[in-house]
Structures are given as structure tokens and as C-alpha cells.
Amino acid sequence: MRLDLLAALSGILIAVQSRANGELAFRLQNSLEAACISFGSGLIVLILITFFHDGIKSGIRKLLRAVESGAIPRWSLIGGALGGVVIAIQTHVVPLIGVAIYSVSVISGQTAVSLLVDRLGLTGGGKRHISARRITAAVLTVLAVLISVWDRLDAKNLSIMAIVLGIISGGIIGVQRAFNGQVNEHSGQSFATTLLNFITGTTLLLLLFAFALASHQSHLVALRLDPWWMYLGGVTGVIYIAFASTVVQHLGVLTFTLFSVGGQLVGSLLFDIFLPTKGVHVGAYLVTGIFMTYIGVLANSERLGHRTS
């Protein structure tokens, strides 16, 4: 199978995860419990893989030595906790606005925050100046969110706060990837970095859920089996990482990102057409917003022929 198609498929997996987690939260009527289930199931899968993967064990040992020696700051290990926050937002927001608008909002947030992240050099790969091209990309993607919901601005079922949370979620993802880039430099193993993410993310979500239960702000909901696919969010996340860690080595980060975002947007649109959440409407404004988001991603890139690793 062609690597560019695998990259696009990995983007579709992100849309699958969003839809599954959103459905789980809707069925349970408890987004925090749904987030715990999603992250926790992914952690279980990763732990099982680690038992049979010496490379992951070696990466964990390298990372521990780096932390002990002070080669990597401890605060850069919070990427997984940030991922837990993203999943908590995702499970809450997707049932309200659908996968497509959520995806557009997230990508917009990522694009905008990437300006600051790259300027500060948080990824460990050096600082990048804020260019007119990158500012144009940020403006395009933010405008894409506005256009995608233009025909629903006066609709009672549109939550502006949910869209804002989606944009914030995208910003958090941008910072999370920067921290993970630092961690990955020392672990030398993407799955070891991912395991750390799932451990810290699951821990944070469980603590938040325990606090919510103790303060009677939430309650434990009995699990249901129908539909079964709503429990695939965590596993899908792990599969996505497996695809990404393999394909990106051959295509380079830039090309992989472009095809991945394309797959995510197309996948999210298909979900909202054929398997929509309640109250979601797919119209010309939404399709136009998705198209503009992809244009913004292209504008935010260097040149298509450039390869990084």
C-alpha cells in the first residue's frame, strides 16, 4: 500500500477516535468517565505491547536516565497530561457540534498556537520566526471555523463555547507535540514516549474523575455494550501512533502532516454525513470551511518537496 495513502488513513483514524469517544460520552452522558475509558483502554493495549517489545523497554530506560541526569526538564513530561485534557474536551464537545466542526476547530487552534510554539523553539529543533506565510495560514484557518458555522450562528443547537473549546484543544495539542518532541529526543522510541503520554494522561483523568465523584459533581455510570464501536477510541489512538511512527520515517514530517490532515477532514465530513451525531447539519458552509482549513494547512507548510525528520 502506498505510504501517502497510509498517512491519509492515519488522519481518518483521528476522525474515528473523535467519533467513537463522542458517541461514548453521549451514551454514558458522562464525558469525564468516557475520557477515562478511552485513555485507559489505550494504556492497557500499550502495556501489553511493551511486554513483547524490547525497543519500548529500552526507550523507557533511556528516558529514565535522562530525567535522573537532568538532561531533560521534568516539566516536559506533562505531554500526556495535556493529552488527557484534550480527550476530556473531545468527549464533551463532539456530541454537541459533530466531528467535522470539531476537527476544523482543532486544526485552527493547532495552526495558531504553532506560531508561538515554533517561535519559542519548544520542540527542541530550534526557533522559527513568525513569517507572513504562517500568519496568513493562522488567519485562514480561524476564518474557516467562522465560515463552517456561518449558517448556524443563530441556531439554538450550536454551542459557541464548544467551538472555542475545540480551538483551545487544538492549541493544547500543539504544545503537547512540542513537549513530546523533547521527550522523544531522549527516549529514541516513539512508543516509549507514547506510553509515557498514556500513563500521565490516564492518571490525570482518573484523579479528575475521582475528585468529581467525591464532590458529587459526577457519578459512575454503568457501561453498555451497544454500540460496541464506541469503545474503540483508545485502541484507535494506539493504531494511529503505530502508523505515524512508521510512515513518517519515510515520508518526512511535512508530507505526512499534509496527507494526515487531509484524511482527518475527509473522514470527519463522511462521519457527519453517514453517521452523524444528533443535531449535526452538513451544508455548503461546513464543506467550504473544511476546504479553507486544508488551504490554511498548505499555507502553513514550507514547500511540498521539503523533507524533515
Contacts in CASP RR format, 6 or more apart in sequence:
PFRMAT RR
TARGET T0000
AUTHOR 0000-0000-0000
METHOD contacts of the structure
MODEL  1
MRLDLLAALSGILIAVQSRANGELAFRLQNSLEAACISFGSGLIVLILIT
FFHDGIKSGIRKLLRAVESGAIPRWSLIGGALGGVVIAIQTHVVPLIGVA
IYSVSVISGQTAVSLLVDRLGLTGGGKRHISARRITAAVLTVLAVLISVW
DRLDAKNLSIMAIVLGIISGGIIGVQRAFNGQVNEHSGQSFATTLLNFIT
GTTLLLLLFAFALASHQSHLVALRLDPWWMYLGGVTGVIYIAFASTVVQH
LGVLTFTLFSVGGQLVGSLLFDIFLPTKGVHVGAYLVTGIFMTYIGVLAN
SERLGHRTS
3 247 0 8 1.000
3 250 0 8 1.000
3 251 0 8 1.000
4 251 0 8 1.000
4 255 0 8 1.000
4 259 0 8 1.000
5 259 0 8 1.000
6 243 0 8 1.000
6 247 0 8 1.000
7 243 0 8 1.000
7 247 0 8 1.000
7 248 0 8 1.000
7 251 0 8 1.000
7 255 0 8 1.000
7 256 0 8 1.000
7 259 0 8 1.000
7 260 0 8 1.000
8 259 0 8 1.000
8 260 0 8 1.000
8 262 0 8 1.000
8 263 0 8 1.000
8 266 0 8 1.000
9 243 0 8 1.000
9 263 0 8 1.000
10 240 0 8 1.000
10 243 0 8 1.000
10 244 0 8 1.000
10 247 0 8 1.000
10 256 0 8 1.000
10 260 0 8 1.000
10 263 0 8 1.000
11 240 0 8 1.000
11 259 0 8 1.000
11 260 0 8 1.000
11 261 0 8 1.000
11 262 0 8 1.000
11 263 0 8 1.000
11 264 0 8 1.000
11 267 0 8 1.000
12 263 0 8 1.000
12 264 0 8 1.000
12 266 0 8 1.000
12 267 0 8 1.000
13 236 0 8 1.000
13 237 0 8 1.000
13 239 0 8 1.000
13 240 0 8 1.000
13 243 0 8 1.000
14 103 0 8 1.000
14 240 0 8 1.000
14 260 0 8 1.000
14 264 0 8 1.000
15 99 0 8 1.000
15 103 0 8 1.000
15 263 0 8 1.000
15 264 0 8 1.000
15 267 0 8 1.000
15 268 0 8 1.000
15 270 0 8 1.000
15 271 0 8 1.000
16 232 0 8 1.000
16 233 0 8 1.000
16 236 0 8 1.000
16 267 0 8 1.000
16 271 0 8 1.000
17 38 0 8 1.000
17 90 0 8 1.000
17 232 0 8 1.000
17 233 0 8 1.000
17 234 0 8 1.000
17 236 0 8 1.000
17 237 0 8 1.000
17 240 0 8 1.000
18 90 0 8 1.000
18 94 0 8 1.000
18 99 0 8 1.000
18 102 0 8 1.000
18 103 0 8 1.000
18 268 0 8 1.000
19 94 0 8 1.000
19 99 0 8 1.000
19 268 0 8 1.000
19 271 0 8 1.000
19 275 0 8 1.000
19 277 0 8 1.000
20 38 0 8 1.000
20 229 0 8 1.000
20 230 0 8 1.000
20 231 0 8 1.000
20 232 0 8 1.000
20 233 0 8 1.000
20 234 0 8 1.000
20 236 0 8 1.000
21 34 0 8 1.000
21 35 0 8 1.000
21 38 0 8 1.000
21 87 0 8 1.000
21 90 0 8 1.000
21 91 0 8 1.000
21 94 0 8 1.000
21 230 0 8 1.000
21 233 0 8 1.000
21 234 0 8 1.000
22 34 0 8 1.000
22 90 0 8 1.000
22 91 0 8 1.000
22 94 0 8 1.000
22 95 0 8 1.000
22 230 0 8 1.000
22 277 0 8 1.000
23 95 0 8 1.000
23 227 0 8 1.000
23 229 0 8 1.000
23 230 0 8 1.000
23 277 0 8 1.000
24 34 0 8 1.000
24 37 0 8 1.000
24 38 0 8 1.000
24 91 0 8 1.000
24 230 0 8 1.000
24 231 0 8 1.000
24 233 0 8 1.000
25 31 0 8 1.000
25 34 0 8 1.000
25 35 0 8 1.000
25 91 0 8 1.000
25 92 0 8 1.000
25 94 0 8 1.000
25 95 0 8 1.000
26 95 0 8 1.000
26 277 0 8 1.000
26 278 0 8 1.000
27 224 0 8 1.000
27 227 0 8 1.000
27 230 0 8 1.000
28 34 0 8 1.000
28 221 0 8 1.000
28 223 0 8 1.000
28 224 0 8 1.000
29 221 0 8 1.000
30 218 0 8 1.000
30 219 0 8 1.000
30 221 0 8 1.000
31 88 0 8 1.000
31 91 0 8 1.000
31 92 0 8 1.000
32 88 0 8 1.000
32 91 0 8 1.000
32 205 0 8 1.000
32 208 0 8 1.000
32 209 0 8 1.000
32 212 0 8 1.000
32 218 0 8 1.000
33 209 0 8 1.000
33 218 0 8 1.000
33 220 0 8 1.000
33 221 0 8 1.000
34 91 0 8 1.000
35 84 0 8 1.000
35 87 0 8 1.000
35 88 0 8 1.000
35 90 0 8 1.000
35 91 0 8 1.000
35 205 0 8 1.000
36 202 0 8 1.000
36 205 0 8 1.000
36 206 0 8 1.000
36 209 0 8 1.000
37 223 0 8 1.000
37 231 0 8 1.000
38 87 0 8 1.000
38 91 0 8 1.000
38 233 0 8 1.000
38 234 0 8 1.000
39 84 0 8 1.000
39 87 0 8 1.000
39 198 0 8 1.000
39 201 0 8 1.000
39 202 0 8 1.000
39 205 0 8 1.000
39 234 0 8 1.000
40 198 0 8 1.000
40 202 0 8 1.000
40 205 0 8 1.000
40 234 0 8 1.000
41 231 0 8 1.000
41 233 0 8 1.000
41 234 0 8 1.000
41 235 0 8 1.000
42 198 0 8 1.000
42 233 0 8 1.000
42 234 0 8 1.000
42 235 0 8 1.000
42 237 0 8 1.000
42 238 0 8 1.000
43 195 0 8 1.000
43 198 0 8 1.000
43 199 0 8 1.000
43 202 0 8 1.000
45 234 0 8 1.000
45 235 0 8 1.000
45 238 0 8 1.000
46 191 0 8 1.000
46 194 0 8 1.000
46 195 0 8 1.000
46 198 0 8 1.000
46 238 0 8 1.000
47 195 0 8 1.000
49 56 0 8 1.000
49 191 0 8 1.000
49 238 0 8 1.000
50 56 0 8 1.000
50 57 0 8 1.000
50 60 0 8 1.000
50 191 0 8 1.000
50 195 0 8 1.000
53 191 0 8 1.000
55 189 0 8 1.000
55 191 0 8 1.000
55 192 0 8 1.000
56 189 0 8 1.000
56 191 0 8 1.000
56 192 0 8 1.000
56 195 0 8 1.000
58 189 0 8 1.000
58 192 0 8 1.000
59 187 0 8 1.000
59 188 0 8 1.000
59 189 0 8 1.000
59 192 0 8 1.000
60 187 0 8 1.000
60 189 0 8 1.000
60 192 0 8 1.000
60 195 0 8 1.000
60 196 0 8 1.000
62 186 0 8 1.000
62 187 0 8 1.000
62 188 0 8 1.000
62 189 0 8 1.000
62 192 0 8 1.000
63 72 0 8 1.000
63 183 0 8 1.000
63 186 0 8 1.000
63 187 0 8 1.000
63 192 0 8 1.000
63 193 0 8 1.000
63 196 0 8 1.000
65 71 0 8 1.000
66 72 0 8 1.000
66 186 0 8 1.000
66 187 0 8 1.000
67 74 0 8 1.000
67 77 0 8 1.000
71 186 0 8 1.000
72 182 0 8 1.000
72 183 0 8 1.000
72 185 0 8 1.000
72 186 0 8 1.000
76 179 0 8 1.000
76 182 0 8 1.000
76 183 0 8 1.000
77 179 0 8 1.000
77 183 0 8 1.000
77 196 0 8 1.000
77 200 0 8 1.000
78 179 0 8 1.000
78 200 0 8 1.000
79 175 0 8 1.000
79 176 0 8 1.000
79 179 0 8 1.000
79 180 0 8 1.000
79 183 0 8 1.000
79 197 0 8 1.000
79 200 0 8 1.000
80 176 0 8 1.000
80 180 0 8 1.000
80 196 0 8 1.000
80 197 0 8 1.000
80 198 0 8 1.000
80 199 0 8 1.000
80 200 0 8 1.000
80 201 0 8 1.000
80 204 0 8 1.000
81 200 0 8 1.000
81 201 0 8 1.000
81 203 0 8 1.000
81 204 0 8 1.000
82 172 0 8 1.000
82 173 0 8 1.000
82 175 0 8 1.000
82 176 0 8 1.000
82 179 0 8 1.000
83 172 0 8 1.000
83 173 0 8 1.000
83 176 0 8 1.000
83 197 0 8 1.000
83 201 0 8 1.000
84 201 0 8 1.000
84 202 0 8 1.000
84 204 0 8 1.000
84 205 0 8 1.000
85 169 0 8 1.000
85 172 0 8 1.000
85 204 0 8 1.000
86 169 0 8 1.000
86 170 0 8 1.000
86 172 0 8 1.000
86 173 0 8 1.000
86 176 0 8 1.000
87 201 0 8 1.000
87 205 0 8 1.000
88 205 0 8 1.000
88 208 0 8 1.000
89 165 0 8 1.000
89 166 0 8 1.000
89 168 0 8 1.000
89 169 0 8 1.000
89 172 0 8 1.000
90 102 0 8 1.000
90 169 0 8 1.000
92 162 0 8 1.000
92 165 0 8 1.000
93 102 0 8 1.000
93 159 0 8 1.000
93 162 0 8 1.000
93 165 0 8 1.000
93 166 0 8 1.000
93 169 0 8 1.000
94 102 0 8 1.000
94 277 0 8 1.000
95 277 0 8 1.000
95 278 0 8 1.000
96 159 0 8 1.000
96 162 0 8 1.000
96 277 0 8 1.000
97 105 0 8 1.000
97 158 0 8 1.000
97 159 0 8 1.000
97 162 0 8 1.000
97 163 0 8 1.000
97 280 0 8 1.000
98 268 0 8 1.000
98 272 0 8 1.000
98 276 0 8 1.000
98 277 0 8 1.000
98 280 0 8 1.000
99 267 0 8 1.000
99 268 0 8 1.000
99 271 0 8 1.000
99 272 0 8 1.000
99 277 0 8 1.000
100 148 0 8 1.000
100 265 0 8 1.000
100 268 0 8 1.000
100 269 0 8 1.000
100 271 0 8 1.000
100 272 0 8 1.000
100 280 0 8 1.000
100 282 0 8 1.000
100 286 0 8 1.000
100 290 0 8 1.000
101 145 0 8 1.000
101 148 0 8 1.000
101 149 0 8 1.000
101 163 0 8 1.000
101 280 0 8 1.000
101 286 0 8 1.000
102 162 0 8 1.000
102 166 0 8 1.000
102 268 0 8 1.000
103 264 0 8 1.000
103 265 0 8 1.000
103 268 0 8 1.000
103 290 0 8 1.000
103 293 0 8 1.000
104 141 0 8 1.000
104 144 0 8 1.000
104 145 0 8 1.000
104 148 0 8 1.000
104 265 0 8 1.000
104 289 0 8 1.000
104 290 0 8 1.000
104 293 0 8 1.000
105 145 0 8 1.000
105 163 0 8 1.000
105 166 0 8 1.000
105 167 0 8 1.000
105 169 0 8 1.000
105 170 0 8 1.000
106 166 0 8 1.000
106 167 0 8 1.000
106 169 0 8 1.000
106 170 0 8 1.000
106 173 0 8 1.000
107 141 0 8 1.000
107 170 0 8 1.000
107 261 0 8 1.000
107 264 0 8 1.000
107 265 0 8 1.000
107 293 0 8 1.000
107 297 0 8 1.000
108 141 0 8 1.000
108 142 0 8 1.000
108 144 0 8 1.000
108 145 0 8 1.000
108 167 0 8 1.000
108 170 0 8 1.000
108 293 0 8 1.000
109 141 0 8 1.000
109 142 0 8 1.000
109 166 0 8 1.000
109 167 0 8 1.000
109 168 0 8 1.000
109 169 0 8 1.000
109 170 0 8 1.000
109 171 0 8 1.000
109 173 0 8 1.000
109 174 0 8 1.000
110 170 0 8 1.000
110 171 0 8 1.000
110 173 0 8 1.000
110 174 0 8 1.000
111 137 0 8 1.000
111 138 0 8 1.000
111 141 0 8 1.000
111 142 0 8 1.000
111 296 0 8 1.000
111 297 0 8 1.000
111 300 0 8 1.000
112 138 0 8 1.000
112 141 0 8 1.000
112 142 0 8 1.000
112 167 0 8 1.000
112 171 0 8 1.000
113 170 0 8 1.000
113 171 0 8 1.000
113 174 0 8 1.000
113 175 0 8 1.000
114 134 0 8 1.000
114 174 0 8 1.000
114 300 0 8 1.000
115 130 0 8 1.000
115 134 0 8 1.000
115 135 0 8 1.000
115 138 0 8 1.000
117 123 0 8 1.000
117 174 0 8 1.000
117 175 0 8 1.000
117 178 0 8 1.000
118 127 0 8 1.000
118 128 0 8 1.000
118 130 0 8 1.000
118 134 0 8 1.000
119 127 0 8 1.000
119 128 0 8 1.000
119 129 0 8 1.000
119 130 0 8 1.000
120 127 0 8 1.000
121 127 0 8 1.000
121 128 0 8 1.000
121 178 0 8 1.000
122 175 0 8 1.000
122 178 0 8 1.000
122 179 0 8 1.000
122 182 0 8 1.000
123 177 0 8 1.000
123 178 0 8 1.000
123 181 0 8 1.000
123 182 0 8 1.000
124 178 0 8 1.000
124 181 0 8 1.000
124 182 0 8 1.000
124 185 0 8 1.000
133 299 0 8 1.000
133 300 0 8 1.000
134 300 0 8 1.000
136 296 0 8 1.000
136 299 0 8 1.000
137 296 0 8 1.000
137 297 0 8 1.000
137 299 0 8 1.000
137 300 0 8 1.000
138 300 0 8 1.000
140 292 0 8 1.000
140 293 0 8 1.000
140 295 0 8 1.000
140 296 0 8 1.000
140 299 0 8 1.000
141 292 0 8 1.000
141 293 0 8 1.000
141 296 0 8 1.000
141 297 0 8 1.000
141 300 0 8 1.000
142 167 0 8 1.000
143 292 0 8 1.000
144 289 0 8 1.000
144 290 0 8 1.000
144 292 0 8 1.000
144 293 0 8 1.000
144 296 0 8 1.000
145 163 0 8 1.000
145 167 0 8 1.000
145 289 0 8 1.000
147 285 0 8 1.000
147 288 0 8 1.000
147 289 0 8 1.000
147 292 0 8 1.000
148 285 0 8 1.000
148 286 0 8 1.000
148 288 0 8 1.000
148 289 0 8 1.000
148 290 0 8 1.000
148 293 0 8 1.000
149 158 0 8 1.000
149 163 0 8 1.000
149 285 0 8 1.000
149 286 0 8 1.000
150 285 0 8 1.000
151 281 0 8 1.000
151 283 0 8 1.000
151 284 0 8 1.000
151 285 0 8 1.000
152 158 0 8 1.000
152 281 0 8 1.000
152 285 0 8 1.000
157 279 0 8 1.000
176 197 0 8 1.000
180 193 0 8 1.000
180 197 0 8 1.000
181 193 0 8 1.000
183 193 0 8 1.000
183 196 0 8 1.000
184 190 0 8 1.000
184 193 0 8 1.000
187 193 0 8 1.000
187 196 0 8 1.000
190 241 0 8 1.000
190 244 0 8 1.000
190 245 0 8 1.000
191 241 0 8 1.000
191 242 0 8 1.000
191 245 0 8 1.000
194 238 0 8 1.000
194 241 0 8 1.000
209 218 0 8 1.000
211 217 0 8 1.000
212 218 0 8 1.000
213 219 0 8 1.000
213 220 0 8 1.000
244 256 0 8 1.000
244 260 0 8 1.000
247 256 0 8 1.000
248 256 0 8 1.000
248 309 0 8 1.000
249 309 0 8 1.000
251 259 0 8 1.000
251 307 0 8 1.000
252 307 0 8 1.000
252 308 0 8 1.000
252 309 0 8 1.000
253 308 0 8 1.000
253 309 0 8 1.000
254 301 0 8 1.000
254 302 0 8 1.000
254 304 0 8 1.000
254 305 0 8 1.000
254 306 0 8 1.000
254 307 0 8 1.000
254 308 0 8 1.000
255 304 0 8 1.000
255 305 0 8 1.000
255 307 0 8 1.000
257 297 0 8 1.000
257 301 0 8 1.000
258 297 0 8 1.000
258 298 0 8 1.000
258 301 0 8 1.000
258 304 0 8 1.000
261 293 0 8 1.000
261 294 0 8 1.000
261 297 0 8 1.000
262 294 0 8 1.000
262 297 0 8 1.000
265 290 0 8 1.000
265 293 0 8 1.000
265 294 0 8 1.000
268 290 0 8 1.000
269 282 0 8 1.000
269 286 0 8 1.000
269 287 0 8 1.000
269 290 0 8 1.000
272 280 0 8 1.000
272 282 0 8 1.000
272 286 0 8 1.000
273 282 0 8 1.000
276 282 0 8 1.000
END
